[in-house]
Structures are given as C-alpha cells and as structure tokens.
Amino acid sequence: MDEHSKIKADVKVVIKETMDAMATKDDKVISAAMKKKCDEKFGPTWNCIVGEDFKCAFAHENKHFIFCVMGKTNILLYKI
C-alpha cells in the first residue's frame, strides 16, 4: 500500500476482522462487507475486489491503494 502507515495498519485490521467474522467463503459477500467497513471508517468511496485468481492494472492516486494476500485469498482495496 502506498498509504500512510497508520491507515495501512487500520485497513489491515479491517481486512483481518472481516475475513475472521465471515461465515461464508463467497467472495462477493466478503468484498461488499470490506467495502462497507472501509467507507464507514475512512470515508467514501472505496472499492474492493476479493478472489483467489485475478489480475488488474489501473492508475490510482497516492495513498489510495492496498493489495494484500490472506492465505489463498487476494484482496484489492482502492479509493476513488
């Protein structure tokens, strides 16, 4: 993530809490929950992509992008 370290740590906590709390393995449900939590905590408008195998390429503003891996799950969060 090219974000300030405080926000980076907070986003990682949101990701971990969401992944731990979800009873489903449905990527769309997990993605929607993460987006909602990030919008509430850091302000709108966040987008979230969750999945085991995807690729992406796009331009983004500094301090508005995080990509992380938890197990086999890839998580991309970016703010527009």
C-alpha positions as CSV (number, residue, x, y, z in Angstrom):
1,M,0.0,0.0,0.0
2,D,1.2,3.5,-0.7
3,E,-0.8,4.8,2.2
4,H,0.3,6.4,5.5
5,S,1.4,3.6,7.9
6,K,-1.4,4.4,10.4
7,I,-4.1,4.0,7.8
8,K,-2.3,1.0,6.4
9,A,-2.4,-0.7,9.8
10,D,-6.1,0.2,10.2
11,V,-7.0,-1.2,6.8
12,K,-5.2,-4.5,7.6
13,V,-7.2,-4.7,10.8
14,V,-10.4,-4.2,8.9
15,I,-9.4,-6.9,6.4
16,K,-8.5,-9.4,9.2
17,E,-11.6,-8.7,11.2
18,T,-13.9,-9.1,8.2
19,M,-12.2,-12.3,7.0
20,D,-12.4,-13.8,10.5
21,A,-16.1,-12.7,11.0
22,M,-17.4,-14.0,7.7
23,A,-19.2,-17.4,7.9
24,T,-19.2,-17.6,4.1
25,K,-16.5,-18.1,1.6
26,D,-18.4,-16.1,-1.0
27,D,-16.0,-13.5,-2.4
28,K,-18.8,-11.1,-3.4
29,V,-20.2,-11.1,0.2
30,I,-16.7,-10.6,1.7
31,S,-15.9,-7.8,-0.8
32,A,-19.2,-5.9,0.0
33,A,-18.5,-6.2,3.7
34,M,-15.0,-4.9,3.4
35,K,-16.1,-2.0,1.2
36,K,-18.8,-1.0,3.6
37,K,-16.4,-1.1,6.6
38,C,-13.8,1.0,4.8
39,D,-16.4,3.5,3.6
40,E,-17.6,3.9,7.2
41,K,-14.1,4.1,8.8
42,F,-12.1,6.0,6.1
43,G,-14.8,7.8,4.2
44,P,-16.3,7.0,0.7
45,T,-15.7,5.8,-1.9
46,W,-13.7,2.5,-1.6
47,N,-13.9,-0.4,-4.0
48,C,-12.9,-3.9,-3.1
49,I,-12.1,-7.0,-5.1
50,V,-11.7,-10.3,-3.4
51,G,-10.7,-13.6,-5.1
52,E,-8.2,-16.3,-5.5
53,D,-7.0,-15.5,-9.0
54,F,-7.4,-12.2,-10.7
55,K,-5.2,-9.6,-12.3
56,C,-5.6,-5.9,-12.6
57,A,-3.9,-2.8,-13.9
58,F,-5.0,0.8,-13.4
59,A,-3.8,4.2,-12.4
60,H,-4.5,5.4,-8.9
61,E,-3.8,8.3,-6.6
62,N,-1.1,8.1,-4.0
63,K,-2.4,6.9,-0.6
64,H,-5.5,5.2,-2.0
65,F,-4.5,1.6,-2.8
66,I,-3.8,-1.6,-0.9
67,F,-3.3,-5.1,-2.2
68,C,-2.8,-8.0,0.3
69,V,-3.0,-11.8,0.4
70,M,-4.5,-13.8,3.2
71,G,-4.0,-17.5,2.7
72,K,-5.1,-18.1,-0.9
73,T,-7.4,-15.0,-1.0
74,N,-6.2,-11.8,-2.7
75,I,-7.7,-8.5,-1.6
76,L,-7.5,-5.3,-3.6
77,L,-8.9,-2.1,-1.9
78,Y,-8.7,1.2,-3.7
79,K,-10.4,4.6,-3.1
80,I,-11.8,6.7,-6.0
